[in-house]
Amino acid sequence: MNVRYHKDFIRQYKKYRTLQSRVHERIILFMANPSHPMLGNHALTGKYQGYRSINITGDYRAVYELLDKNTALFTDLDTHSNLYK
């Protein structure tokens, strides 16, 4: 899986310095196997209709959109409560 990053995702990534190594680990895992059980990859609804989410930690999520069958655009990185309020 190829991965691209939206400017908003990059901004959030820089903001959460303590999470950067975990985000990097999860993205590498996602690139190797997007369906890996550790990621909790699932479709979203509501304002994120058409997007999917993976778990970074127990509370942090990375939201992405599939651009095509081999490319994902990561758009948001934040806590569960901030993303889905």
BELZI-V198844 format. One record per pair of residues at least 24 apart in sequence whose C-alpha atoms are under 7 Angstrom apart, sorted by the first residue. I is the first residue (numbers start at 1). J is the second residue. Records with the same first field share a line. If there is no record, write none. Layout:
I: J / J
This chain:
1: 31 / 32 / 70 / 71
2: 31 / 70 / 71 / 72
3: 71 / 72 / 73
4: 72 / 73 / 74
5: 73 / 74 / 75
6: 73 / 74 / 75
8: 75 / 76
9: 74 / 75 / 76 / 77
12: 77
13: 77
22: 56
23: 56
26: 56
